[in-house]
Amino acid sequence: MTDHEPQPPASRRERRGQEREALHQVVVARRDARRAQRERAARLDKLRKLAFGGIVVAVLAVGGYLAFGDFLRRPADAASSGIIDVQSSMAGFTPSEIDVTAGQTVTLKWWTQDAAPHLTNGVHTMVSPDLGLHEELPAESTRLLTWTVPDKPGTYDVYCDSCCGGKDAPQMHGKIVVKAAPAAVPGTVG
């Protein structure tokens, strides 16, 4: 025999020791492999949770934008010019109550961002038989509507009958409150 050939263990005790050492190395290698696999699985699980959370946030952001985006894109306040800004949407009228003075001529800046497929005949309507209103607004448009307010004060129902259940849907109603005209002060020229 040469010096570089492995020598068989001399005794049974040495062979058993070598076998235990080899078995121990196999057990340790398997344990390390399982630990590494668990760590990889934990990292993947964490990545999945982050991805799911990101998707949830994105879906909520898009949903919020679609639901409330009209309020973000609302035209500038026209109150200083005497024009009343009114939006029609699938949720009804905004504002839901409009105050006007009896006998005056008012201008409504009436607008919508709703798309035509959501509307009957592609329009929103503003209907109030008691006030003599029956107007149409094409989808995704703005319109100036000039109207002379009747002389009879009171609270009047106005509704859209072209979408979301029409007149029968409570959210498609608004109010126009007609206030009495101020009495003229004697001795003044008005």
C-alpha positions in Angstrom: 0.0 0.0 0.0 1.1 3.5 -0.7 0.9 6.5 1.6 -1.7 8.4 -0.3 -4.4 5.7 -0.4 -7.0 5.9 2.3 -6.5 3.6 5.1 -9.5 1.6 6.3 -10.2 2.3 10.0 -8.2 0.1 12.2 -11.0 -0.7 14.6 -14.7 -1.0 14.8 -14.9 1.9 17.1 -13.1 4.2 14.6 -15.5 3.0 11.8 -18.6 3.8 13.9 -17.1 7.2 14.8 -16.6 8.0 11.1 -20.1 6.7 10.2 -21.6 9.0 13.0 -19.6 11.9 11.7 -20.8 11.3 8.1 -24.4 10.9 9.3 -24.1 14.1 11.4 -22.8 16.0 8.3 -25.9 14.7 6.3 -28.3 15.8 9.0 -26.6 19.2 9.3 -26.7 19.7 5.5 -30.4 18.8 5.4 -31.2 21.1 8.3 -29.3 24.0 6.6 -31.1 23.3 3.4 -34.5 23.4 5.1 -33.6 26.6 6.9 -32.6 28.2 3.6 -35.8 27.0 2.0 -37.9 28.5 4.9 -36.0 31.8 4.6 -36.6 32.0 0.8 -40.3 31.2 1.4 -40.5 33.9 4.1 -39.0 36.4 1.7 -41.4 35.4 -1.1 -44.3 35.6 1.3 -43.2 39.1 2.3 -42.9 40.2 -1.3 -46.4 38.8 -2.1 -47.9 40.7 0.8 -46.1 43.9 -0.3 -47.3 43.4 -3.9 -50.9 42.7 -2.7 -50.8 45.8 -0.5 -49.6 47.9 -3.5 -52.4 46.5 -5.7 -55.0 47.3 -3.0 -53.7 50.8 -2.6 -53.7 51.3 -6.4 -57.2 50.0 -6.8 -58.5 52.1 -3.9 -56.8 55.2 -5.3 -58.3 54.6 -8.8 -61.7 53.9 -7.2 -61.5 57.1 -5.1 -60.5 59.1 -8.1 -63.4 57.8 -10.2 -65.8 58.3 -7.3 -64.7 61.7 -6.2 -62.7 63.0 -9.2 -65.6 65.3 -10.2 -65.1 67.3 -7.0 -61.4 67.6 -7.8 -62.1 68.8 -11.3 -64.9 71.1 -10.3 -64.9 74.4 -12.2 -63.9 77.5 -10.4 -66.5 79.2 -8.2 -68.6 81.5 -10.3 -70.5 83.1 -7.3 -68.8 86.4 -7.8 -70.3 86.7 -11.3 -73.8 85.8 -10.1 -73.6 82.4 -11.9 -74.7 79.4 -9.8 -72.4 76.4 -10.4 -74.4 73.1 -10.6 -73.1 69.6 -11.3 -75.1 66.7 -12.5 -73.7 63.2 -11.9 -74.7 59.7 -11.3 -75.1 60.7 -7.6 -77.5 63.6 -8.4 -77.1 67.3 -8.2 -74.3 69.2 -6.5 -75.2 71.3 -4.6 -78.3 69.4 -3.7 -80.1 72.7 -2.8 -80.0 75.9 -4.7 -81.3 79.2 -3.2 -82.8 81.8 -5.7 -84.9 84.9 -5.3 -88.4 85.1 -6.7 -88.8 87.0 -9.9 -85.1 87.3 -10.7 -83.3 85.9 -13.7 -80.5 83.5 -12.7 -77.8 81.8 -14.7 -76.8 78.2 -13.9 -73.5 76.9 -15.0 -74.6 73.4 -15.4 -72.0 70.7 -16.1 -71.3 67.0 -16.0 -68.4 64.6 -16.4 -70.6 61.6 -17.0 -70.1 59.6 -20.2 -73.0 59.2 -22.7 -73.3 55.3 -22.3 -74.4 55.9 -18.6 -77.3 58.3 -19.6 -80.6 57.7 -21.4 -80.3 59.4 -24.8 -76.8 60.6 -23.7 -78.1 63.4 -21.5 -78.8 64.5 -18.0 -82.0 66.3 -17.4 -83.1 69.0 -14.9 -86.9 68.7 -14.5 -89.2 70.6 -12.2 -92.8 71.0 -13.6 -93.7 73.4 -10.8 -90.9 75.8 -11.9 -91.3 75.3 -15.6 -88.0 73.6 -16.0 -87.3 70.7 -18.4 -83.7 71.0 -19.7 -81.2 68.6 -21.1 -77.4 68.5 -20.7 -75.3 66.4 -23.1 -72.8 64.0 -21.6 -69.4 65.4 -20.6 -70.3 69.1 -21.3 -71.0 72.4 -19.7 -74.0 74.7 -20.4 -75.1 78.1 -19.2 -78.8 78.0 -18.5 -80.6 81.3 -17.9 -83.9 81.1 -16.3 -86.5 83.5 -14.8 -87.5 82.3 -11.3 -91.3 82.3 -10.7 -92.7 84.8 -8.3 -94.0 82.2 -5.9 -91.7 81.5 -2.9 -91.3 77.9 -1.7 -89.2 74.8 -1.9 -89.4 72.9 -5.2 -88.3 69.5 -6.2 -86.0 69.2 -9.2 -84.9 65.8 -10.6 -83.0 64.1 -13.3 -85.1 61.5 -15.1 -82.5 60.2 -17.5 -80.2 58.1 -15.4 -79.8 56.0 -12.2 -83.5 55.2 -11.8 -84.6 58.6 -12.8 -87.4 60.4 -10.9 -87.9 57.3 -8.7 -84.3 57.3 -7.4 -84.0 59.5 -4.3 -80.4 60.5 -5.1 -81.5 62.0 -8.4 -83.5 64.7 -6.7 -82.5 68.2 -5.6 -84.2 71.3 -4.3 -84.6 74.8 -5.6 -85.6 77.2 -2.7 -87.3 80.3 -4.0 -87.1 83.1 -1.5 -89.3 86.1 -1.5 -88.0 89.2 -3.2 -86.9 91.8 -0.7 -89.5 94.5 -0.2 -88.7 97.8 -1.7 -87.8 100.5 0.9 -90.2 103.5 0.5 -88.5 106.6 -0.7 -85.6 104.9 -2.5 -85.1 104.6 -6.2 -84.4 101.0 -7.1 
